[in-house]
Amino acid sequence: MSNQKFTEIINSETPVLVDFSAEWCGPCKMMKPILSDLKSQMGDDVRIIKIDVDQNPQISSAYAIQGVPTLMVFKKGQMLWRQSGVVSAPDLMRVIQKFV
């Protein structure tokens, strides 16, 4: 994904949950069903995108991603929340609902 495309996405009025991950990361694989569950529960209230840190080093570097998974919530280009590690769907929903 280009930096420009990423910037366009995170400038949305809708909260955007960004999952910085990597193919080789075990905990990252655990996030896939969690994010799927979250999307099915929240629908259009959130946009969820996955950024592979190995394929997008510029974006990863810009946000100082040290470990994966790292999850961030953006709205109107502002980072509103950030946490590394696996986060449950109910916890993510509580975070995102603060910004809807």
N, C-alpha and C positions, 0 to 999 in steps of 0.2 A: 504494500500500500504506500502511496506517495505521501510525503509530509503534507502536501496541499490537501489531498483527499481526507487525511486524518483530521486536519484542522477544520475542514468543512463539516465533518461529522460531529466533532465535539462542540461546535458552535451552535448546535441545535437547541431549540427551546425545550425539547424533550430530554430528560436525563439520559445520558449515555454511559453504560457500564462497559469499561474496557478491561478485558482479561488479557494481561501480558503473560504469555506462556511459551512453552517449547515442547517439541515433539518428544524429547527424551525425558521429560519431567513427569514422574509418577503422580505427584499431587495435582498436576495440571490436568491429567486424565480424569481425576476424581471430580474436577469442576464441570466437565461437560454435562453430565446428567443434572447437576445442581442448577446450571444456567438454563438448561432446557426446561426444568421444572419452574424456575423463576419466570421465564418468558411465557410459559403457558398460564401462569397465574396473573401476571401483570399485563400481558398483551401489549397494546400500543403505548402504555404509560412509560415504557423504557425501551431503549435500543441497546442491544448487546452486541459488542464486536470483540473479536479475538485478534490479538496482535502477536504473531510469532516473533520472539526477540531475535532469533537467528536470521530470519528473513527481513527484519525491519530494524537494523542496528541504529539507524539515525533517530527513529522515533523512540526506541528504547533508551538511547543515550540522552535524548532531550529530557526525558522524565526520570533519569538516574535510576533505571531499573537494575537492582542488584541481585534479586532473587525472584524465582517464579514459583507458583503464580503470584503476580501482584495485580490486585484489582483496584480500579479507580472509577470514580463517578464524576463525570463532567456535565455541566449545563452552561450554555452560552459561553463556551470556551474556558470556563473557570473549573479548576479541579476542586471539588467540594469534599471529597473523601478518598482515602487511600489506605489499603491494608494488604500485607503480604500473607500468603498461606491460604489454605482452604477455608472458605466461609460458607456456612449453610444457607440454603435458600430462604428460610425465615429471617435470618439475620440480614441478608442482602435486601430482602423486601422492606424491612424496617428502615434500613439506611436510605433506600431509593424513595420511599414514601415521604421522607422529610423534604425531598427536593422536587416532587411532582407538582 
